[in-house]
Amino acid sequence: MTVPARLHASTRRDEPPSSDADTGEVRVPIALYALDEHRGDTDLVLSRADADRLLAELAQALGYGVTMPRRSLEAVR
């Protein structure tokens, strides 16, 4: 399935990510858009391992490599 380029998601303002210490789940609140029209809100839910991999891949794609300084996901509440 190809997603049209005009669809995108963004983190929701003033709603930080959270994590569950018992399950290791990381929850990122996101807003969904078609062009600049808000279409809804949802949470991106990842395991801690998946969240770490995603962060590493994003850092690499942005040219930060593996040494990108970041706040540990352990600090996310």
Sequence and secondary structure as in RCSB ss.txt:
>XXXX:A:sequence
MTVPARLHASTRRDEPPSSDADTGEVRVPIALYALDEHRGDTDLVLSRADADRLLAELAQALGYGVTMPRRSLEA
VR
>XXXX:A:secstr
    TTEEEEE TT   EE TTT  EEEEEEEEETTEEEEEEEEEE HHHHHHHHHHHHHHTT GGG     GGG
  
